[in-house]
């Protein structure tokens, strides 16, 4: 793995009919980053994430994860990744523990002990035996992150992890991501439209506009270079006239 680059995407391109959703996009994420991936609705964020996780294939370009080409060494590459794309899905009539055991059965060498470990990591040990139907949205999000941790990934990709949460729920997810990065050494790629949350949570950001990466770098350095006091102000300057998040 060259220069601690955990995820390296080059020239990613995806078209749907006559519309180019992602256009020759390059993305490099170093080990240890909490990387915020920002863009307005329709800018290409989710399409990019789907290509990075192998859910759809790019028309051009390639993805390497941990040095493995996703196309030719899919199992090796994807074994390094945990992901939540859109909302995590669970059986509401089963407990958190039983839901995770079902997921663990689909993975290689994931034990009951690991299931208990990830429940503790996301703060759900006391509610592990409760039915997921009784969980709040924030608890479901934490359970989704627990599921993404089962295979001990190096990289976790989260698509809008705080969407729909109240301020306390947002804070809990933000704190948990920071702790997992610091204590477990996990790298994060987080797609979000909540700029204040990203500014508090992420050390680096990339901004995508019309399928192209238009800005990337350390959050504080980008703000200083753009003469912006907040990430929201910087984002609006970069994407002026494009529309709302």
C-alpha positions as CSV (number, residue, x, y, z in Angstrom):
1,X,0.0,0.0,0.0
2,X,1.8,3.1,-1.3
3,X,2.3,6.1,1.0
4,X,-0.5,5.0,3.3
5,X,-3.1,5.5,0.6
6,X,-5.9,3.2,1.6
7,X,-8.4,4.1,-1.2
8,X,-7.2,5.2,-4.6
9,X,-9.8,5.9,-7.3
10,X,-8.6,7.2,-10.7
11,X,-10.6,8.5,-13.6
12,X,-14.0,7.1,-12.3
13,X,-16.7,7.7,-14.9
14,X,-20.3,6.6,-15.0
15,X,-23.0,7.6,-17.4
16,X,-26.7,6.8,-17.4
17,X,-28.1,7.3,-20.9
18,X,-27.0,10.7,-22.0
19,X,-26.2,12.0,-18.5
20,X,-22.7,11.7,-17.1
21,X,-23.2,11.2,-13.4
22,X,-19.5,11.0,-12.5
23,X,-16.8,12.4,-14.8
24,X,-13.1,11.3,-14.6
25,X,-13.1,11.6,-10.8
26,X,-9.9,11.0,-8.8
27,X,-10.1,10.3,-5.1
28,X,-7.3,9.4,-2.7
29,X,-7.9,8.7,1.0
30,X,-5.0,8.1,3.4
31,X,-5.1,5.6,6.3
32,X,-6.4,7.4,9.4
33,X,-8.4,10.0,7.5
34,X,-12.0,11.0,8.4
35,X,-12.8,12.2,4.9
36,X,-16.0,14.2,4.2
37,X,-17.5,13.8,0.7
38,X,-19.7,16.7,-0.1
39,X,-22.0,17.7,-2.9
40,X,-25.5,18.9,-3.7
41,X,-28.2,16.5,-4.6
42,X,-27.5,15.0,-8.0
43,X,-23.8,15.9,-7.9
44,X,-22.6,12.3,-8.1
45,X,-21.9,11.4,-4.4
46,X,-24.0,8.2,-4.2
47,X,-23.0,7.0,-7.6
48,X,-19.4,7.4,-6.6
49,X,-19.9,5.5,-3.4
50,X,-21.7,2.7,-5.3
51,X,-18.7,2.4,-7.6
52,X,-16.3,2.4,-4.6
53,X,-18.2,-0.5,-3.0
54,X,-18.7,-2.5,-6.2
55,X,-22.4,-2.1,-6.2
56,X,-22.2,-0.7,-9.8
57,X,-19.3,-0.9,-12.3
58,X,-17.7,2.3,-13.7
59,X,-17.7,2.8,-17.4
60,X,-14.0,3.9,-17.1
61,X,-11.4,4.3,-14.4
62,X,-10.4,2.0,-11.5
63,X,-10.6,1.6,-7.8
64,X,-7.8,0.3,-5.5
65,X,-8.4,-0.5,-1.9
66,X,-5.4,-1.4,0.2
67,X,-3.5,-1.8,-3.1
68,X,-6.0,-4.3,-4.5
69,X,-7.8,-3.6,-7.7
70,X,-11.5,-3.8,-7.0
71,X,-12.3,-5.1,-10.4
72,X,-9.7,-8.0,-10.5
73,X,-9.3,-8.7,-6.8
74,X,-12.7,-7.9,-5.5
75,X,-12.7,-10.3,-2.5
76,X,-9.4,-9.0,-1.2
77,X,-10.3,-5.4,-1.7
78,X,-13.8,-5.5,-0.3
79,X,-12.7,-7.5,2.7
80,X,-11.0,-4.3,3.9
81,X,-14.3,-2.3,3.7
82,X,-17.4,-1.9,5.8
83,X,-20.2,0.2,4.4
84,X,-23.7,1.6,4.9
85,X,-25.2,2.9,1.6
86,X,-28.5,4.7,2.3
87,X,-30.4,3.4,5.4
88,X,-29.3,0.2,7.2
89,X,-31.9,-2.5,7.0
90,X,-32.7,-4.9,9.9
91,X,-35.4,-7.3,10.9
92,X,-37.5,-5.2,13.3
93,X,-38.9,-8.4,15.1
94,X,-35.4,-9.6,16.0
95,X,-33.0,-8.3,18.6
96,X,-29.9,-6.3,17.7
97,X,-27.8,-9.3,18.6
98,X,-29.8,-11.7,16.4
99,X,-29.7,-9.3,13.5
100,X,-25.9,-9.1,13.8
101,X,-25.6,-12.9,14.1
102,X,-27.5,-13.3,10.9
103,X,-25.1,-10.9,9.2
104,X,-22.1,-12.6,10.8
105,X,-23.2,-15.9,9.3
106,X,-22.7,-14.5,5.8
107,X,-19.1,-13.4,6.6
108,X,-16.0,-15.5,7.0
109,X,-14.7,-16.2,10.5
110,X,-16.9,-13.7,12.3
111,X,-17.6,-15.2,15.8
112,X,-20.1,-14.6,18.5
113,X,-17.4,-12.9,20.5
114,X,-16.9,-10.4,17.6
115,X,-20.6,-9.6,17.5
116,X,-20.5,-8.8,21.2
117,X,-17.4,-6.7,20.7
118,X,-19.0,-4.5,18.0
119,X,-22.2,-4.0,20.1
120,X,-19.9,-2.7,22.9
121,X,-18.0,-0.5,20.5
122,X,-21.2,1.3,19.4
123,X,-22.7,1.5,22.9
124,X,-25.5,-1.0,22.5
125,X,-24.5,-3.8,24.9
126,X,-27.4,-2.9,27.3
127,X,-30.0,-3.0,24.5
128,X,-28.5,-6.0,22.6
129,X,-31.4,-8.3,23.4
130,X,-34.2,-5.8,22.6
131,X,-36.1,-5.9,19.4
132,X,-34.8,-3.5,16.8
133,X,-38.4,-2.4,16.3
134,X,-38.1,-0.6,19.6
135,X,-34.9,1.3,18.6
136,X,-34.8,5.0,17.9
137,X,-33.3,6.1,14.5
138,X,-30.0,7.0,16.2
139,X,-29.8,3.5,17.7
140,X,-30.5,1.9,14.3
141,X,-27.7,4.0,12.8
142,X,-25.3,2.8,15.5
143,X,-26.4,-0.8,14.9
144,X,-25.7,-0.2,11.2
145,X,-22.2,0.9,12.1
146,X,-21.9,-2.2,14.3
147,X,-22.7,-4.3,11.3
148,X,-20.1,-2.5,9.2
149,X,-17.5,-3.3,11.9
150,X,-18.1,-7.1,11.9
151,X,-15.3,-8.0,9.4
152,X,-12.8,-5.7,11.2
153,X,-12.5,-3.3,8.2
154,X,-9.7,-0.8,7.6
155,X,-12.1,1.5,5.8
156,X,-15.8,2.3,6.6
157,X,-17.9,4.1,4.0
158,X,-21.0,5.9,5.4
159,X,-23.7,7.5,3.2
160,X,-25.4,10.3,5.2
161,X,-24.9,8.6,8.7
162,X,-26.6,11.5,10.6
163,X,-29.5,12.1,8.2
164,X,-32.8,12.5,10.1
165,X,-31.2,12.5,13.5
166,X,-31.9,15.0,16.3
167,X,-29.0,17.1,17.6
168,X,-28.2,14.6,20.4
169,X,-28.2,11.7,17.9
170,X,-25.9,13.6,15.6
171,X,-23.5,14.2,18.4
172,X,-23.5,10.6,19.5
173,X,-22.7,9.4,15.9
174,X,-20.0,12.1,15.6
175,X,-18.4,11.2,18.9
176,X,-18.5,7.5,18.1
177,X,-16.9,7.9,14.7
178,X,-14.1,10.0,16.3
179,X,-13.5,7.3,18.9
180,X,-13.4,4.4,16.3
181,X,-10.9,6.4,14.2
182,X,-8.7,7.2,17.2
183,X,-9.0,3.9,19.2
184,X,-9.5,1.3,16.4
185,X,-7.4,3.0,13.7
186,X,-10.4,2.9,11.2
187,X,-10.4,5.2,8.2
188,X,-13.8,6.8,7.3
189,X,-15.3,8.1,4.1
190,X,-18.5,10.0,5.0
191,X,-21.0,11.4,2.5
192,X,-23.0,14.2,4.1
193,X,-25.0,17.3,3.4
194,X,-24.7,18.6,7.0
195,X,-21.8,20.9,6.7
196,X,-21.5,21.9,10.3
197,X,-21.3,18.2,11.3
198,X,-18.6,17.5,8.7
199,X,-16.6,20.5,9.9
200,X,-16.6,19.1,13.4
201,X,-16.0,15.5,12.4
202,X,-13.7,15.4,9.4
203,X,-10.0,16.3,8.9
204,X,-10.2,16.3,5.1
205,X,-13.0,16.9,2.6
206,X,-13.6,16.5,-1.1
207,X,-16.4,18.5,-2.9
208,X,-18.0,17.0,-6.0
209,X,-19.9,19.2,-8.5
210,X,-21.6,17.9,-11.6
211,X,-19.6,14.6,-11.3
212,X,-16.2,16.3,-10.9
213,X,-14.1,16.8,-7.8
214,X,-13.7,20.6,-7.6
215,X,-11.9,20.9,-4.2
216,X,-10.1,18.6,-1.9
217,X,-7.8,18.9,1.1
218,X,-7.4,19.6,4.8
219,X,-10.5,21.3,6.2
220,X,-8.7,24.2,7.9
221,X,-6.3,24.7,5.0
222,X,-9.1,25.0,2.5
223,X,-11.0,27.4,4.7
224,X,-7.9,29.6,5.0
225,X,-7.1,29.5,1.3
226,X,-10.7,30.4,0.4
227,X,-10.9,33.2,3.0
228,X,-13.9,31.4,4.6
229,X,-14.8,31.3,8.2
230,X,-17.0,28.2,8.0
231,X,-17.3,25.2,5.8
232,X,-20.8,26.2,4.7
233,X,-19.4,29.5,3.4
234,X,-16.6,27.8,1.6
235,X,-19.0,25.2,0.1
236,X,-21.4,27.9,-1.2
237,X,-18.5,29.8,-2.8
238,X,-17.4,26.6,-4.6
239,X,-20.8,25.5,-5.7
240,X,-22.4,28.9,-6.3
241,X,-25.5,28.7,-8.5
242,X,-25.7,24.8,-8.5
243,X,-28.6,24.4,-6.0
244,X,-29.2,23.2,-2.5
245,X,-27.7,20.3,-0.6
